[in-house]
Amino acid sequence: MTGLRVMCLSNMYPGPDAPDYGAFIARMCGELERQGADVERVVIRTRSSGPLRTPAKYAGLTLRAIRAARRADVIWAHYLFPTGLIGAIAGGITRTPWVVTAHGGDVANLARDPVRRLSSPGVRGAAAVICARRARRRGRHLRKRVAGGADARGGPSAPAPAHREHGRG
């Protein structure tokens, strides 16, 4: 893996006011670095939210992701939405492949129509989808509701790309 430039894209990452926030993602990034990858973190380090803060936070993350994607060999987005969608936007603009990790709760959120629709581009165009153990338990939702654009009612969809399922946790 020596020399691989990975852009880690996450809406959860430890910060000064929230050292536990996304700590598992920090550990995964550290492990990639120990294996020789160069990991650039494009992350949100705060739990702040609100009608003005949340949109601003994600708009800023999207702009930073587009800039950083130009330097990356691969984008690694954590969560199907919103970072899977942001990874798809950044990857589409810069022609950088992206990988999406489903961590469990985001798979359960696919039951909600707006989340399902907004998750679809990140999964459909991904080079791979990594399902953490909890997400694999809910994997039917991932495949039926997102891959290839299928809806919850099993409506028509485009052919889904092959996705590998890996991961821990």
C-alpha positions as CSV (number, residue, x, y, z in Angstrom):
1,M,0.0,0.0,0.0
2,T,3.0,2.3,0.0
3,G,2.4,5.6,-1.5
4,L,-1.4,5.4,-1.9
5,R,-2.9,8.8,-1.3
6,V,-6.2,8.4,0.6
7,M,-8.6,11.2,1.4
8,C,-10.6,10.2,4.4
9,L,-14.0,12.0,4.3
10,S,-16.0,11.9,7.5
11,N,-18.6,14.0,9.3
12,M,-17.3,12.5,12.6
13,Y,-13.7,12.9,13.7
14,P,-12.2,13.7,17.1
15,G,-11.6,17.3,17.9
16,P,-10.5,19.4,20.8
17,D,-14.1,19.7,22.2
18,A,-15.1,16.2,21.3
19,P,-12.2,13.8,21.6
20,D,-14.5,10.7,21.4
21,Y,-16.3,11.9,18.2
22,G,-15.5,9.4,15.5
23,A,-12.5,8.0,17.4
24,F,-12.9,4.7,15.5
25,I,-12.4,6.5,12.2
26,A,-9.2,8.1,13.6
27,R,-8.0,4.6,14.5
28,M,-8.7,3.3,11.0
29,C,-6.8,6.3,9.4
30,G,-3.9,5.6,11.7
31,E,-3.8,1.9,10.7
32,L,-3.8,2.9,7.0
33,E,-0.8,5.2,7.7
34,R,1.0,2.4,9.6
35,Q,0.5,0.3,6.4
36,G,2.2,3.0,4.3
37,A,-0.7,5.1,3.0
38,D,-0.7,8.8,3.0
39,V,-4.0,9.8,4.6
40,E,-5.4,13.3,4.3
41,R,-8.3,13.9,6.6
42,V,-11.2,16.0,5.3
43,V,-13.4,15.8,8.3
44,I,-15.8,17.5,10.7
45,R,-14.4,17.7,14.2
46,T,-17.4,19.2,16.0
47,R,-20.9,18.2,17.0
48,S,-22.2,21.7,16.5
49,S,-25.6,21.8,14.8
50,G,-28.5,24.1,14.1
51,P,-30.4,25.6,11.2
52,L,-27.4,27.8,10.1
53,R,-24.4,25.7,11.4
54,T,-25.3,22.4,9.9
55,P,-25.7,23.6,6.3
56,A,-22.6,25.7,6.6
57,K,-20.7,22.8,8.1
58,Y,-21.5,20.5,5.2
59,A,-21.0,23.1,2.5
60,G,-17.5,23.7,3.9
61,L,-16.9,20.0,4.0
62,T,-17.9,19.6,0.3
63,L,-15.6,22.4,-0.8
64,R,-12.7,21.0,1.2
65,A,-13.4,17.6,-0.3
66,I,-13.3,18.8,-3.8
67,R,-10.0,20.6,-3.3
68,A,-8.4,17.6,-1.5
69,A,-9.7,15.0,-4.0
70,R,-7.5,16.5,-6.6
71,R,-4.5,15.3,-4.6
72,A,-5.9,11.8,-3.8
73,D,-5.7,8.4,-5.4
74,V,-9.0,7.4,-3.7
75,I,-11.7,9.1,-1.6
76,W,-12.8,7.0,1.4
77,A,-16.2,8.3,2.6
78,H,-17.6,7.2,5.9
79,Y,-21.3,6.8,6.0
80,L,-23.7,6.5,3.1
81,F,-25.1,10.0,3.7
82,P,-24.1,12.8,3.7
83,T,-20.5,11.9,3.2
84,G,-21.1,9.3,0.6
85,L,-22.9,11.9,-1.5
86,I,-20.1,14.4,-0.9
87,G,-17.6,11.8,-2.0
88,A,-19.6,11.2,-5.1
89,I,-19.7,15.0,-5.8
90,A,-15.9,15.4,-5.2
91,G,-15.1,12.2,-7.1
92,G,-17.3,13.1,-10.0
93,I,-15.8,16.6,-10.4
94,T,-12.2,15.5,-10.0
95,R,-12.5,12.0,-11.6
96,T,-11.2,10.4,-8.4
97,P,-12.6,7.0,-7.5
98,W,-14.4,6.8,-4.1
99,V,-15.1,4.0,-1.7
100,V,-18.0,4.3,0.8
101,T,-18.1,2.6,4.3
102,A,-21.6,1.9,5.7
103,H,-21.4,1.8,9.5
104,G,-24.8,0.4,10.5
105,G,-27.1,3.3,11.6
106,D,-26.9,4.9,8.2
107,V,-28.1,1.6,6.6
108,A,-31.1,1.7,9.0
109,N,-31.8,5.3,7.8
110,L,-32.4,4.0,4.3
111,A,-35.9,3.3,5.4
112,R,-36.5,7.1,5.1
113,D,-37.1,8.0,1.5
114,P,-35.1,11.3,1.4
115,V,-32.1,9.6,2.9
116,R,-32.4,6.7,0.5
117,R,-32.5,8.9,-2.5
118,L,-29.6,11.1,-1.3
119,S,-27.5,8.0,-0.5
120,S,-27.9,6.4,-3.9
121,P,-25.3,8.4,-5.9
122,G,-22.6,7.7,-3.4
123,V,-23.2,4.0,-3.5
124,R,-24.1,3.6,-7.1
125,G,-20.9,5.2,-8.4
126,A,-18.6,3.9,-5.8
127,A,-15.6,1.7,-6.7
128,A,-16.5,-0.4,-3.6
129,V,-18.9,-0.3,-0.7
130,I,-17.4,-1.5,2.6
131,C,-20.0,-2.7,5.2
132,A,-19.0,-2.8,8.8
133,R,-20.3,-5.8,10.7
134,R,-23.4,-4.0,12.0
135,A,-24.2,-2.7,8.5
136,R,-23.9,-6.2,7.0
137,R,-26.7,-7.4,9.3
138,R,-28.9,-4.8,7.6
139,G,-27.3,-5.4,4.2
140,R,-30.6,-6.3,2.4
141,H,-31.6,-2.6,2.8
142,L,-28.3,-1.5,1.3
143,R,-28.6,-3.7,-1.7
144,K,-32.3,-3.4,-2.3
145,R,-32.8,0.2,-1.5
146,V,-29.6,1.9,-2.7
147,A,-27.4,-0.1,-5.1
148,G,-28.4,0.7,-8.7
149,G,-31.1,3.1,-7.6
150,A,-33.7,0.5,-6.6
151,D,-36.4,1.8,-4.3
152,A,-37.9,0.2,-1.2
153,R,-40.8,-1.2,-3.2
154,G,-38.4,-3.0,-5.5
155,G,-39.1,-0.8,-8.5
156,P,-37.0,-0.7,-11.6
157,S,-33.3,0.1,-11.3
158,A,-30.2,0.3,-13.4
159,P,-27.8,-2.6,-13.1
160,A,-25.9,-2.3,-9.8
161,P,-22.1,-2.5,-9.9
162,A,-20.4,-5.3,-7.9
163,H,-19.6,-4.3,-4.4
164,R,-17.4,-6.1,-1.9
165,E,-18.4,-6.3,1.7
166,H,-15.6,-6.0,4.2
167,G,-14.9,-4.5,7.5
168,R,-15.1,-4.8,11.2
169,G,-17.2,-3.1,13.8
